[in-house]
Amino acid sequence: MKNTFGKLFLIPTIIGENSHAELPTYNQDVLNKIDVFIVEEIRTARRFLVANNCKHLIDKCIFHEFNEHSENHNISQILLPALDGKNIGLMSEAGLPCIADPGEDIVLEAHRMNITVVPLVGPSSIFLALMASGLNGEKFIFHGYLPVEPLSRDKFLISISNDAVKNK
């Protein structure tokens, strides 16, 4: 029997001011087929949709805010529309969902619920920095963002440095 569930689309957003200039046509087509959005901040997501000629989605779609302050206990509830055939979009504030952004719990729950997860092509500040660094792009480790608190940041940097020397 064919799965008639909706899909969870992982929607990258452009890093920088010109958000509509580089959005692939396929991504724009997918945006127009989404009924529910899970976003880090609703206001930013709406601006992104308007900039990408999807203003009509703002009034017809449901938006759920999910960020580092959100509680994870209602993720399955947010994904329920996909079981009724509705497409859901997971959108990052900037860059790729789940890459140094919240969202991995949503994707994991989607897999548990047998909802197809479809990542769309887009930019990632991590990979853009790696490309521009001149460092080995075949072997690298991403440790996440540095802690804000100076003492924690220093300890983290020392740990990374020790690992780099040890695993050279």
ABEGO torsion letter per residue (X at the ends): XBBABBBBBBBBBBBEABAAAABBAAAAAAAAABABBBBABAAAAAAAAAAAGAAAAAAABBBBBBBAABBAAAAAAAAAAAAAGBBBBBBBABEBBGBGBBGAAAAAAAAAAGBBBBBBBBBBAAAAAAAAAGBBAABBBBAEBBBABAAAAAAAAAAAAAAAAAAX
